[in-house]
């Protein structure tokens, strides 16, 4: 095995990222697992081969050495003073299942992720391909769960007044029949064909470690779960009504406890809701304030007068002075969008002076007289 190409064993390219390597390992481990292929020596050998390849490529430091030195990476590692192998090096199976690793004199030397072997092969709680984001929560009492993040689009009016949303989404929860393991214990256990019933195998550099095929029990005492088919997950449609308070800003997340992905132990992660503001046809958001363009007749701009200004909630009147110029802004305090906490920003009304496309005869005559007066001034 030492002379074989680990990348070729897993069927991935050398530039593959950790996610692709893990996915390839899960697929192959599930395919060649002894419980899926009872009494199949070829599948058993392939399972060992795949596990050894992932033991190296799935570890960032080991992979770096392997990429640089190939089959001689173990010797380089030993020469570098890394303390592997030797007398008294054992693996604690309880730590292995909880995500721990080898112990030598009570100190950890190697760690694996939450959930151990089953999380690597039968994990993947959560992702269904929807426009949702998933992330691990910290394990609680041995449970592995995931949070879900979902984005909701809101109009300015909805942000201003607050709103409710009924969210419907699908998540891959841990299978209740097998608690997310993908396997169930049977009543007639048989001797494990991988470790010969000892519960331990020789790993890298001859170190003793728990047999992954039987989880260190020495018995092939489990079958693939019939409910989930060995995946450990079941698609679940979730519905939850979320109340979004007035002024809830982009970038902030609203936490809904227990509405994430259900993991092992029946513990559920949380749902985190963030908002995305829809573009508005009339108003433009400028920080905590709003900006709106208001058309003003050229006569009103020249002589001054009262104009109507739209807001998110109604229409208000405002006086403008004579000689108002196009592009000039007027501030209406407290007429902007509601902020989180109840206060409101301001509304900036930007004047756009309008000129009629058609004039009545009397209007034209008056404008000609005005034009003559302007020429006389010059």
Buried (B, 14 or more C-beta within 10 A) or exposed (E): EEEEEBBEBBBBEEEBEEEBBBBBBBBBBBEBBBBBBEEBEEBBEBBBBBBBBBBBBBBEEBBEBBBEEEEEBBEBBEEEEBEBBEEEBEBBBEBBBBBBBBBBEEEEBBEBBBBBBBBBBBBBBBBBEEEBBBEBBEBEEBBBBBBBBBBBEBBBBBBBBBBEBEBEBEBBBBBBBBBBBBBBEEEEBEBBBBBEBBBBBEBBEEBBBBBBBBBBBBBBBBBBBEBBEBBBBBEBEBEBEBEBBBBBEEEEBBEBEEBBBBBBBEBBBBBBBBBEBEEBEEBBBEEBBBBBEBEBBBEBBBEEBEBEBBBBEEEBEBEBEEEBEEEBEBEBEEBBBBBEEEEBBBBBBBBEBEEEEEEEEEEEEEEEEEEEEEEEEE
